[in-house]
Amino acid sequence: MTEETATNSKLDEIIESIGALSVLELAELVKALEDKFGVSAAAPVMMAGAMPAGGDGEAAAEEEKDSFDVILTGSGDKKIQVIKAVREITSLGLKEAKALVDEAPNPLKEGVTKQEAEEIQARLTEAGGTVEIK
């Protein structure tokens, strides 16, 4: 077995392991990697000077956006109802859903359509949670 093949198989094993993790476990992994290596997984922010001129550019960018992220920002007074709603939306177990709600703000769904994001927001708001769509 060559050194390159051994490296590729190690990477394949890591990728398979990561693929088997739940959303909550992935969030914990990201936090652990950030702590261990002193880095941030946040996306880089574009400088204000690089923004397109005129107000229409921003409006056009909003219209073109077709995938949205639903972020749970808080559970409010009805934490149990919010946990139930999170379980229904994400198919997580009770322990994972509770941890997700306890550690808010956390992303619930990423890359969903605007309609789906609004439906999720309505369900969680009805349950007593606060949600942000990005």
Secondary structure, DSSP 4 states (H G I P E B T S, - for coil): --HHHHHHHHHHHHHHHHHTS-HHHHHHHHHHHHHHHT---SPPPPPGGGSPSSSHHHHHHHHH---EEEEEEE-TT-HHHHHHHHHHHH---HHHHHHHHHT-SEEEEEEE-HHHHHHHHHHHHHHT-EEEE-
